[in-house]
Amino acid sequence: MEKSGHKNRYAGWIIPGIVIFFSGCALTIPEYPQPILLDESSVSIEYTYGSVEINAPIQIEEGQPTAFRLTLYSGRDTTKAIIERILMPEDRMAVTLPRSLFLPDTLIHKAVIEPLGGDYLTRIHHFSYTGPTITLPISRIRLRPVIIQGSIHQLRDGSPVSDAEVTVETPRGQRTTIYSDSLGNYRYSFPAEILKDSMVTLSTTLSGSYPVNAKQVRFTTSKNYTINFLVGPSARFYQLGAPYLVLDNLTPFRVGPENGAKIQFLLPKDETLMVTTVAGDRLKAFIEMKSESSKKSQFQEGWVLSKHVKPIDL
């Protein structure tokens, strides 16, 4: 009796109600990736976008650094460095990092360039992702500057003196002048080479208020100097008489009112006098003599011609 099924070219059998195929290869079960369940409490997806090259060009303007420390911080955490590299002056200042460190594009990252082998300024650049190659602004390498700063206040009440002229003069005759701000403060920033002068003269003056007040600044290894000025008469001095201001430089201050009386001092322009007696065109007055070594002032009495002075308000 012939069998109801027959063998075909697919090496299979046909059985009523059932079709079975056998291929020439082994049976393979497909593998599916682990599904991401959207209702899970934490889902993490990581993308890789290649690499980013960061160039940090430098220009040495002062000194000779022995090396550079290049440190990069991601905007995700600017307190923890993602890379720190020591580079020699002849090396190309560049690093290559994974693109994933700079995601998302809205982050602001930080690059710190620290010259080594001397007292140099550290350069800091902030940047964002702009493409696979990022070039930072040129870092101009300079030695840390010499800072001379301070304040100018009235001796009598401590009020700040604004718009006062503050001048620094070197032994070579170089002069630099700025003006105090509304709080009486001033600040100079000089290249480190000024330390070769060993000493400079710092002076301040304000026309119609007080005469030139000068101090010498002797340099050490420090690069920061604070020089404060107390100018004008003291509160005690204002109690001695009526205030007058000297109009002319080198005004004689004599021991008596008579012609030919001995000259005690030649008063500078804008010096303050306290007048106690008026005798025609001659005024009897006090001047205040201040000392850097003593907080207590001395008062000296004398005579001056009225044409050299004018009364002022307190």
Solvent accessible surface area in square Angstrom, and as a share of the most:
residue,aa,sasa,rsa
1,M,242,1.08
2,E,158,0.71
3,K,160,0.68
4,S,109,0.70
5,G,18,0.18
6,H,116,0.52
7,K,140,0.59
8,N,51,0.26
9,R,203,0.74
10,Y,112,0.43
11,A,56,0.43
12,G,2,0.02
13,W,110,0.38
14,I,80,0.41
15,I,83,0.42
16,P,110,0.69
17,G,88,0.85
18,I,95,0.48
19,V,98,0.56
20,I,67,0.34
21,F,138,0.57
22,F,116,0.48
23,S,85,0.55
24,G,95,0.91
25,C,102,0.61
26,A,87,0.68
27,L,175,0.87
28,T,114,0.67
29,I,144,0.73
30,P,86,0.54
31,E,168,0.75
32,Y,181,0.69
33,P,115,0.72
34,Q,159,0.71
35,P,86,0.54
36,I,103,0.52
37,L,94,0.47
38,L,164,0.81
39,D,129,0.67
40,E,93,0.42
41,S,124,0.80
42,S,94,0.61
43,V,70,0.40
44,S,109,0.70
45,I,100,0.51
46,E,150,0.67
47,Y,128,0.49
48,T,118,0.68
49,Y,125,0.48
50,G,46,0.44
51,S,62,0.40
52,V,0,0.00
53,E,53,0.24
54,I,0,0.00
55,N,25,0.13
56,A,1,0.01
57,P,45,0.28
58,I,43,0.22
59,Q,80,0.35
60,I,75,0.38
61,E,72,0.32
62,E,42,0.19
63,G,38,0.37
64,Q,159,0.71
65,P,8,0.05
66,T,88,0.51
67,A,8,0.07
68,F,0,0.00
69,R,70,0.26
70,L,1,0.01
71,T,8,0.05
72,L,2,0.01
73,Y,42,0.16
74,S,6,0.04
75,G,20,0.19
76,R,144,0.52
77,D,66,0.34
78,T,62,0.36
79,T,120,0.70
80,K,144,0.61
81,A,43,0.33
82,I,56,0.28
83,I,34,0.17
84,E,107,0.48
85,R,97,0.35
86,I,82,0.42
87,L,16,0.08
88,M,76,0.34
89,P,55,0.35
90,E,143,0.64
91,D,59,0.31
92,R,156,0.57
93,M,15,0.07
94,A,13,0.10
95,V,4,0.02
96,T,80,0.47
97,L,14,0.07
98,P,70,0.44
99,R,20,0.07
100,S,30,0.20
101,L,47,0.23
102,F,2,0.01
103,L,42,0.21
104,P,78,0.49
105,D,71,0.37
106,T,116,0.67
107,L,36,0.18
108,I,99,0.50
109,H,0,0.00
110,K,43,0.18
111,A,0,0.00
112,V,26,0.15
113,I,0,0.00
114,E,58,0.26
115,P,7,0.05
116,L,43,0.21
117,G,59,0.57
118,G,48,0.46
119,D,63,0.33
120,Y,14,0.05
121,L,45,0.22
122,T,58,0.34
123,R,57,0.21
124,I,96,0.49
125,H,25,0.11
126,H,120,0.54
127,F,19,0.08
128,S,36,0.23
129,Y,45,0.17
130,T,109,0.64
131,G,13,0.12
132,P,93,0.58
133,T,77,0.45
134,I,9,0.05
135,T,89,0.52
136,L,6,0.03
137,P,87,0.55
138,I,86,0.44
139,S,1,0.01
140,R,97,0.35
141,I,0,0.00
142,R,92,0.34
143,L,49,0.25
144,R,97,0.35
145,P,30,0.19
146,V,0,0.00
147,I,13,0.06
148,I,0,0.00
149,Q,64,0.28
150,G,11,0.10
151,S,18,0.11
152,I,0,0.00
153,H,48,0.22
154,Q,27,0.12
155,L,54,0.27
156,R,82,0.30
157,D,93,0.48
158,G,41,0.39
159,S,44,0.28
160,P,63,0.40
161,V,8,0.04
162,S,45,0.29
163,D,96,0.50
164,A,0,0.00
165,E,60,0.27
166,V,0,0.00
167,T,6,0.03
168,V,2,0.01
169,E,62,0.28
170,T,13,0.08
171,P,90,0.56
172,R,160,0.58
173,G,45,0.43
174,Q,103,0.46
175,R,149,0.54
176,T,61,0.35
177,T,56,0.32
178,I,50,0.25
179,Y,131,0.50
180,S,4,0.03
181,D,71,0.37
182,S,90,0.58
183,L,117,0.58
184,G,0,0.00
185,N,60,0.31
186,Y,10,0.04
187,R,140,0.51
188,Y,8,0.03
189,S,67,0.43
190,F,23,0.10
191,P,69,0.44
192,A,11,0.09
193,E,108,0.48
194,I,13,0.07
195,L,48,0.24
196,K,172,0.73
197,D,21,0.11
198,S,71,0.46
199,M,47,0.21
200,V,1,0.01
201,T,47,0.27
202,L,0,0.00
203,S,23,0.15
204,T,1,0.00
205,T,32,0.19
206,L,48,0.24
207,S,91,0.59
208,G,49,0.47
209,S,32,0.21
210,Y,3,0.01
211,P,27,0.17
212,V,101,0.58
213,N,38,0.20
214,A,60,0.46
215,K,50,0.21
216,Q,105,0.47
217,V,4,0.03
218,R,165,0.60
219,F,24,0.10
220,T,90,0.52
221,T,136,0.79
222,S,48,0.31
223,K,27,0.12
224,N,94,0.48
225,Y,25,0.10
226,T,90,0.52
227,I,34,0.17
228,N,81,0.42
229,F,1,0.01
230,L,103,0.51
231,V,1,0.01
232,G,11,0.11
233,P,10,0.06
234,S,19,0.12
235,A,53,0.41
236,R,126,0.46
237,F,1,0.00
238,Y,32,0.12
239,Q,149,0.66
240,L,59,0.29
241,G,31,0.30
242,A,49,0.38
243,P,16,0.10
244,Y,38,0.15
245,L,6,0.03
246,V,1,0.00
247,L,67,0.33
248,D,63,0.33
249,N,97,0.50
250,L,115,0.57
251,T,1,0.01
252,P,36,0.23
253,F,0,0.00
254,R,71,0.26
255,V,77,0.44
256,G,8,0.07
257,P,51,0.32
258,E,102,0.46
259,N,129,0.66
260,G,72,0.69
261,A,8,0.06
262,K,150,0.64
263,I,71,0.36
264,Q,48,0.21
265,F,71,0.29
266,L,95,0.47
267,L,5,0.02
268,P,50,0.32
269,K,91,0.39
270,D,9,0.05
271,E,37,0.16
272,T,5,0.03
273,L,0,0.00
274,M,0,0.00
275,V,10,0.06
276,T,65,0.38
277,T,59,0.34
278,V,96,0.55
279,A,51,0.39
280,G,70,0.67
281,D,74,0.39
282,R,58,0.21
283,L,6,0.03
284,K,56,0.24
285,A,0,0.00
286,F,47,0.19
287,I,10,0.05
288,E,15,0.07
289,M,79,0.35
290,K,95,0.40
291,S,57,0.37
292,E,147,0.66
293,S,112,0.72
294,S,52,0.34
295,K,214,0.91
296,K,133,0.56
297,S,16,0.10
298,Q,113,0.50
299,F,50,0.21
300,Q,63,0.28
301,E,67,0.30
302,G,1,0.01
303,W,34,0.12
304,V,5,0.03
305,L,58,0.29
306,S,43,0.27
307,K,141,0.60
308,H,33,0.15
309,V,10,0.06
310,K,92,0.39
311,P,92,0.58
312,I,50,0.25
313,D,133,0.69
314,L,134,0.67
